[in-house]
Amino acid sequence: MEEEINGFYLDDGTKVDPDLVAKPSLCITCIKDDDPSELILCTLNRIDQRDDPEFKCYAYEPKPGKPEITNLK
């Protein structure tokens, strides 16, 4: 049987389904949310902070016409 090596994994080797990681409100209002070239980096950031009480993203850029939101839980 072949071992699957694609996807997202935690440091301990546990595979993570990115569809089950909540998308913070900050991400929804970010211009990069609609950019396929940012998908992997944004997903890794969300996975890395999945258990943190406060989500932070230093690459955040608000969508045009949307108010800027910072550090949402």
C-alpha positions in Angstrom: 0.0 0.0 0.0 1.3 3.4 -1.0 1.6 6.1 1.7 -0.1 9.4 0.9 2.3 12.3 1.2 0.3 15.3 0.0 -1.9 17.5 2.1 -1.5 19.4 5.4 0.2 17.7 8.4 0.9 18.8 12.0 4.4 18.4 13.4 3.5 15.1 15.0 2.4 13.7 11.5 -1.3 14.0 12.1 -3.1 14.9 8.8 -5.3 18.0 8.9 -8.4 18.5 6.7 -8.2 22.2 5.9 -12.0 22.2 5.3 -12.5 21.4 9.0 -10.3 24.4 10.2 -12.5 27.4 10.9 -12.0 30.5 8.7 -11.7 33.5 11.0 -13.7 36.7 10.2 -10.5 38.4 9.5 -9.8 36.1 6.6 -13.3 36.6 5.1 -12.7 40.4 4.9 -9.2 40.0 3.5 -8.5 40.6 -0.2 -6.3 37.5 -0.2 -9.3 35.3 0.6 -10.2 35.3 -3.1 -6.7 34.8 -4.4 -5.8 31.2 -5.3 -2.1 31.9 -5.1 -2.5 32.7 -1.4 -4.5 29.6 -0.6 -1.7 27.5 0.8 -0.1 30.2 2.9 -3.5 31.3 4.3 -4.4 27.7 5.1 -1.1 27.0 6.8 -1.6 30.2 8.9 -5.1 29.1 10.0 -3.9 25.6 10.8 -1.0 26.9 12.8 -3.3 29.1 14.9 -6.3 26.8 15.1 -6.1 26.4 18.9 -5.0 30.0 19.7 -7.5 32.3 21.5 -6.8 35.1 19.1 -6.1 34.9 15.3 -3.4 37.2 13.9 -2.4 37.6 10.3 0.4 40.0 9.4 -0.4 39.6 5.7 -4.0 40.9 6.1 -5.2 43.5 3.6 -8.9 44.6 3.7 -11.1 44.1 0.7 -12.0 47.4 -1.0 -15.0 48.9 0.6 -14.7 46.8 3.8 -13.7 48.3 7.1 -10.3 47.1 8.4 -10.7 44.5 11.1 -7.8 43.5 13.4 -7.2 40.6 15.8 -10.6 38.9 15.8 -11.2 35.8 17.9 
